[in-house]
Amino acid sequence: MRVLEGVFLWVTISLYVVSLLLFLWRAVFKNERQELYAWKCWLIGFCTHSATILVRWIESGHPPVLWPYEHGLLSTWFIALIFILAGRWVPGLKILGIVVSPAVLMILGYGIMNQGIGIEPLPPPYRSNWLWVHVTFAWLAYGAFAFTAVVALLYIIRHMAPRFTGKAVLKWLPSPEVLDDLIFRVIIFGFAGLTIEMGAGALWAYGLWGRYWAWDPMETWTLTSWVVYALYLHLSVTMGWRGIRMAWLAIIAFCFILIAFGGIAMMRGLHGTLI
């Protein structure tokens, strides 16, 4: 890891940690000013996060798409971006940083502790214009689905907590209706990204190997994930299902994404040799 990249990375991590502590302060002591400070720390951290990616991109000559460290950088950037957009557009959602921050920090930490910190050139199969479309929409989708899984977990906690405590708790969270609608809307966004990712990947594969689909483990699990999210949207739109059961389905669907991407290192296949 180069010096400038390391400086930006650790400043980013520090700002995300401070943001998390301020969000916790807001939740415990109900001090709304701390939420504003936490949000500002998050925005500055996002800027230094972007600078980290830019520096590595310039040094390596390619976007960060290799090995767990680079994937951690890029995936958390998209999660942070989606959180920022949601926090600006939907009132009361900034406090979700209390759970988004730990998720981002854990993913970054996992990437840092794994191999692939050094600068390496792109393998030949990656040297294609399809890389931009495939990877960009993949991480848009994965970031969206990760965010919805976190929101769905909060929805379940908010829904079930009064049943066990006998009184309303977690009032600092947005209403269940707001969380439910947010899950639905962001999943639509992620589903569109996942569809484009799969289409671009198929065209890319045809150019490389003369076939659109090889039933590679990642291809198979990504298709399975697509089917599960399609089921979610079908039940939501045509059957009108909402609420607790759809929150659980959003979490289950994200587990398929984790298997598709997180388990690739343990699988044999075309993608497993590149990541």
N, C-alpha and C positions, 0 to 999 in steps of 0.2 A: 504494500500500500504506500503510495507516494505521500510526501509530507503535507502538501496543500489539501489533498483529498482527505487525509486523516484528520486535519484540523477541522475542516467543514463537517466531517462525519461526527466527530465527538462533540462539536458545538451543537449539531442537530440533536444528538441523543440527549445532551444536557438540557436543551430547551424543551424537548418532549417530556423529560422527567419533571422539570419545573412546572410545566403545564399540567401534568397529571396531579402533582401535589396541590396546585391551586384549584383544580377541579374538585379534588377531595375536600379541600377547605370549604369550597362553596357548598358542597353537599352536606357536610357535617354541621357547619356553623351558619348556613343559609345567608351567606354574605355575597350578594350579587356582584359587588365590585370585584371580588376575586375571580368570578367567572370572566369578566372583561379582561383582567390581566392574564388569565389562563389562555383565553382566545388569542390575545396578542402574542403570547409566547409561542403558541401553536403556529400562527401565521409566519412569525420570524423563523421558527424551526423548519417550516415547509420551504422557505426561501433558501436556507442553508442546505437543506436536503436536496433541493434542485441544483444548487451549486456543486454539491458532492457528485451528483450524477453527471453534470456538465463537465467537470474536471476529469472524471474518469473517462468519459466519452472522448474528450480531446486527446488524452494520453494514450488511449487504446486504439483510437481511430474507428470505433464502432459503438453502438448503443450497448448498455449493460445487459446482455442476454445470456451470459455464460456462468455456470456454476452457482451454487446456492447464495454466495455473497452478492453477486450482481442481481440475481433474481430477487433477493431480499430487498435490495435498494429500490428496485423498480416497482415491486409489488406494494411495498409500504408507501411509496410516493403516490400511487393511484388510490390507495385507501385513504391517505391524508387528503388528497384532492377531492374525493367524493364526500368526505366528511365536511370539508370547507364549504363545498357547494350546498350540501344539505343544511349546514348550520346557518348559512346566509339566507337561504330561501324559506326555511320553515322555522317559525318562531319557537323558541324554547329548546331547540335541538343541540345547542352548543354544549350543554351539560353532558351529552353523550361522550364527550372527550374523556370522561371518567373510565370508560371501558375501551374506547378506541385507542387511547394512548398506550395502555398495557399491551394490547394486541400488536400495535406497530413496534413497540420496543422489543417484544419477544421475537418477532420475525427478524428484526434487524440483528438481534443478539444471536439467533440461530445461524444467520448468514455469516456473521463475523467469525463464529467459532468453527465454521466449516472451511474446507479447502477452497482454493480459487481466489485468493485475495490478490495475487499478482496480476500483472497486465499480460494478456495473451491475445494473439490474433484470432480472428474468426475462422473456424473450420470451413473448408470449401462449401459444404452444403448450405451454410448460412449466408454465403455471398450472393444474395438475391434481393431484388426489390420487393419481393413478396415478404421478406423478413419484416419490413416496416408495418405492413398491413396485418400480418398474422400475429406478431408479438404485441403490437399496440392494442389491438382489439381483444387479444387474450387477456392482457393485464387489466384492461378496462372491465372486462367481464368478471375476472377473478376478484378484483378490488371491490366491485359492486356486490358480488355474492358474499364476500367476507364481511362487508359492512352490514348487509341485510341479516347475516347470521347473528352478528352482535346485537343488532336492534331486536331481532326475534327473541333472543335470549332475555333481553331486558323486558320485552313484552310479557314473556312467560312469568318472569319474576314478579312484575307488577301485577299480573293477573292473579297469581297464586298466593302472594304474600299475605293479603288480608284474610285469606281463608285460614291461615295458620296463626296469625297474630290477633285476629278478631277486630282489627281496626285498619284504617287506611295507612299505608306506609309508602315510602319512596315518592312523596309528593313532588319532589324536585324534578322527577321525570315528566316528559310530555304525557298527555292523556293516551290511553290505549288506542283510541280512534286515530290519533295522529301517528302513532308508531305503526299501527296496522296499515294505514294508507302509505306510509313511507316505505315499508317493506315491499308492498305491491308495486309501487312505482319504480323503485330502484331495481327490482327483479326484472321488470320489463326492459329497462336500460341494459342490464347485464345479459339478458337473454338475447337481445339484438346483437350485442358485442360478441357473444359466444357463437352465434350463427355465422357472423361474418368471419370470425376466426377460423371456424371449421371449413368454410368455403374457400378462404384464401389458402389454408393449409392443404386442401385437396388439390388446388390448382398448382401450388408450389410442388407438391409431391409428384404430380404428373410431369412437370418439367424436369424433375430430378431423376425419377425412376420409371416414368412411362405408365404410371397407374395413379388413380385418384385416391385409392384406399388400400391399405395393406393389413388392416386389423392388428396394427401395432397396439401394445397395451395402452399407451396414452390415447391413441385414437379411439379405442374401444371404450375406455372409461369416460372420455370426453363426450362421446356419443351418448353413453348412459346418463351422464349428468344433464345433457341437453334434453333427453327424454323426461327426466324427473322434473326439470324446471318447466318444460312444456306442460306436464301434468299439473303443476302448480297453477300456471296461468289458465289452463283449461277449467280447472275446478273453480278458480276465482271469477273468471269472466262468464262462463256458461252456466255454472252451477250456483254462483253467488256465495261460495264458501269464503268466510273470513274468520278472524279471531284466532283462538288458541290452537286449533288443529292445523291451521295454515302456518302459524309461527313454528310449530314443530316440524312441518313439512319443509319450511325454509332451512331449518337447521339440518335436517336429514339430507336435503339436496346438497348443501354445502359439504357434507361429509363425502359425497361422491367427488366433488371437486378436489378435496384434500387427497383422496385416493388417487385420482387422475394425475395430479401434479406431484404431491408429496411422496408417493410411493414409486415414482418412476426410477429413482436411483436403485431400487431393489428389483427392478424388472429388466428383462432382456427385451431389446427392441430398438427400432431406429431412433426414437427420442432418447432412450436411455443411454445411448452412446454419445449423445450430443450435449446432455445437460450435466 
